[in-house]
Amino acid sequence: MAIFDIFKKKGTLAGEVALRGLPLHKMYSVTVTFFPVASASSPPPFDGDPPADKWTDAASVKEAEEPDDKPLRFSFQRTTGHYYLGVGVIAFLERDGKMFAQVERFFPMTRPCEIQAGVEQQVQLTAAWPDIPFDELHTYGTVHPTKP
C-alpha cells in the first residue's frame, strides 16, 4: 500500500478459508492475497493462474507457529474496489528427519468481490490440497540455516 492510502475510502473484507486435504504436517501457514481489478465484470487476472511474483498484496490468516486448530477466519481493511482473492498455504512436512516446505497457491474465485466503504463484505474461500505423492513434488532447492 502507498502512503496516500490513508486518504482513500476503505471497507472490510471478512470471511473464512476452508482448507481441505492438508497432509500430515509439522505446521502450516495461510495467507490471503488481493488482486485488484477494474469492475465486477473483470475476468480473473492472469487467466486465474497468477505467477508467483504477482502474489504481493498478501495478509496473514494463520502463522506457522499458531496452533493447527486455530479457525481460519480473517478480517482485513482494503481500499474500496473490486478484488479477486487468492489463498496461499505453506505446509511444513517432516520426512526422514528432514523438514520440507510445500507451497501451494489456490485461486478459488470465479468472480471478484466488491469492497465498499463502511461495509463488511463476507466471503468463504475453499482450497483443496492437491493429491500429489511426496516423492513426485518438484524441488526448487535447499535452504540451510546460518548463524548470525
C-alpha positions in Angstrom: 0.0 0.0 0.0 1.2 3.5 -0.7 1.5 6.2 1.9 -1.5 8.0 0.4 -3.8 5.1 1.0 -4.7 6.6 4.4 -6.8 9.1 2.5 -8.7 6.6 0.4 -12.1 5.1 1.4 -11.9 1.7 2.9 -14.1 -1.2 3.6 -13.8 -4.5 5.4 -13.5 -8.0 3.9 -14.2 -10.7 6.4 -14.5 -14.4 6.0 -13.0 -17.8 6.4 -10.7 -20.1 4.5 -11.9 -23.8 4.2 -8.8 -25.9 3.7 -9.4 -29.5 2.7 -7.0 -32.4 2.5 -3.9 -30.9 4.1 -1.3 -33.7 4.5 0.2 -34.8 7.8 2.4 -31.8 8.7 4.6 -30.2 11.4 2.9 -26.8 11.0 1.4 -24.6 8.3 0.6 -21.0 7.4 -2.2 -19.4 5.4 -2.4 -16.1 3.6 -5.0 -14.3 1.5 -3.7 -12.3 -1.5 -5.6 -9.4 -3.0 -5.7 -8.9 -6.8 -7.5 -5.6 -7.7 -9.5 -5.4 -10.9 -11.4 -2.7 -12.7 -15.0 -3.9 -12.2 -17.4 -6.6 -11.2 -17.3 -7.9 -14.8 -13.5 -8.1 -14.9 -12.1 -11.6 -15.8 -9.7 -13.2 -13.4 -6.2 -11.7 -13.7 -3.6 -13.9 -15.4 -6.4 -16.2 -16.5 -6.9 -17.3 -12.9 -3.2 -18.5 -12.6 -1.1 -15.6 -11.3 2.6 -16.2 -11.4 4.4 -16.4 -8.1 5.9 -12.9 -8.3 2.3 -11.3 -8.6 1.2 -12.7 -5.2 2.4 -9.5 -3.4 -0.6 -7.9 -1.6 -0.9 -10.7 1.0 -2.3 -10.7 4.5 -1.8 -13.4 7.1 -4.7 -15.6 8.2 -2.6 -18.1 10.2 1.1 -18.0 11.0 3.0 -21.3 11.1 3.6 -21.1 14.8 -0.1 -20.7 15.7 -2.0 -23.9 16.7 -3.4 -26.1 14.0 -6.9 -25.8 15.5 -7.0 -22.0 15.1 -10.0 -21.1 13.0 -9.0 -19.7 9.6 -11.1 -16.6 9.9 -10.0 -13.2 8.8 -11.0 -9.5 8.7 -8.9 -7.1 6.6 -9.4 -3.5 5.6 -8.7 -2.5 2.0 -9.3 0.4 -0.3 -12.8 0.2 -1.9 -12.9 -1.6 -5.2 -13.2 -5.0 -6.8 -10.8 -7.8 -6.0 -10.1 -11.4 -6.8 -8.6 -13.3 -3.8 -6.0 -16.0 -3.7 -5.1 -18.4 -0.9 -1.5 -19.3 -0.2 -0.6 -22.2 2.0 2.8 -23.4 3.2 2.8 -26.8 4.8 6.0 -27.8 6.7 6.4 -31.6 6.2 8.9 -33.8 8.0 10.2 -36.8 6.1 13.2 -39.0 7.1 14.3 -36.5 9.7 14.3 -33.5 7.3 12.0 -30.6 7.1 10.4 -29.7 3.7 8.1 -26.7 2.8 5.3 -27.5 0.3 4.0 -24.2 -1.1 0.6 -24.3 -2.8 -1.4 -21.4 -4.2 -5.2 -21.5 -4.9 -7.3 -19.1 -6.9 -10.8 -20.1 -5.8 -12.9 -17.2 -7.1 -14.8 -17.1 -10.4 -15.9 -13.5 -10.0 -14.5 -10.6 -8.0 -15.8 -9.4 -4.7 -16.6 -5.8 -4.1 -15.2 -3.9 -1.0 -17.4 -0.9 -0.2 -16.7 2.0 2.2 -18.2 1.3 5.6 -19.5 -2.1 4.6 -18.2 -5.6 5.8 -18.2 -7.9 2.8 -18.3 -11.6 3.7 -16.5 -14.3 1.7 -15.7 -18.0 2.0 -12.6 -19.3 0.2 -12.3 -23.0 -0.4 -8.9 -24.6 -1.1 -8.5 -28.4 -1.7 -4.9 -29.6 -1.2 -3.6 -31.4 -4.3 -3.2 -35.2 -4.0 0.4 -35.4 -5.2 2.6 -38.1 -3.7 5.5 -36.5 -1.7 8.1 -38.2 -3.9 6.6 -36.6 -7.0 6.8 -33.0 -5.8 9.1 -30.6 -7.6 12.1 -29.4 -5.7 13.3 -25.8 -6.1 16.4 -26.0 -3.9 17.7 -26.4 -0.4 17.9 -23.8 2.4 20.5 -24.3 5.1 20.2 -22.3 8.3 23.1 -19.9 9.0 24.4 -18.5 12.2 24.1 -14.7 12.5 
